[in-house]
Amino acid sequence: MNNNTLDSIVRKVQDMKPLPMVVGQIINITEDPKATIRDLEEVILKDQVLTTKILRVANSAYYTYNRKISTISQAAVLIGFKAIKGIAFASVLNKYMNVELKGYEMEKDDLWQQSQTCAIAAREISKRIKYRDQEEAYIAGLLHDVGKTVLSQYLEDEYGEILKLVEEGSTFDEAEAKVLGFSHTEIGGKVAEKWNLPKHLVDAIKYHHDPDAADDNIMMVNIVHVADAITMMVGIGMGADGMNYKISERALEMLGLDEIGIQDLISTVVDVVQSEENYLLA
Ligand SMILES: [Fe+2]
């Protein structure tokens, strides 16, 4: 690593565009116990793309209903405020994450598809263990690898050196940190801070490869870590980052997941990914 690289990585995070205002407004509304469906509807209707997307998701097979959902307020009742927040994030993050990442050997679509699969896995794990904030886990899954979008270009130049460390036994993110001075987990955490996201999302991003190091929001971190591992097992987005992947035994134990539980989750995730296919990659 050299200081020029470190400086330019930090600058790149600082130069990232803020998230569009609509996301902040939706976060505020979903966190305000006094907010009404009308408040939510008002914000969403200003954004045509988001409106269309929410209606499409509400009418998808995942929320099987006989009647047709044609308004945002019907959709909000059906899928809930928090799920709408998840869709808003997905709609916005698509622009940041549906990119080619040469440094990670990922083509356009790969990161985005992997992120959505991880989000779905995180939601399915949360359901299974009756975790209180399933939709937050979904959002954390969407965001967990956002740091890769920043590090990819630096990784490309140093790939040989990183690969050598991985072959010698380092995990991929350890090798990133040794060679570049930062891993995609730390950089992702900085992006989340720059975007003023709540701490549980920052922590989930920051510790998703090393959940045992987290001292706060531990269940959320564990969920995203195991969801990421499941995404690898499902075989989606198996980029360079999948090499030497270490699953935390402690995280599995805390989530109460054994081999059978994981197998079960894998098949559920595959089913859900297939049924949500029309909005995956959208
Ligand atoms: Fe990662």
Residues whose N, C-alpha, C, O or C-beta is under 5 A from the ligand:
A	BS01	LIG	D145
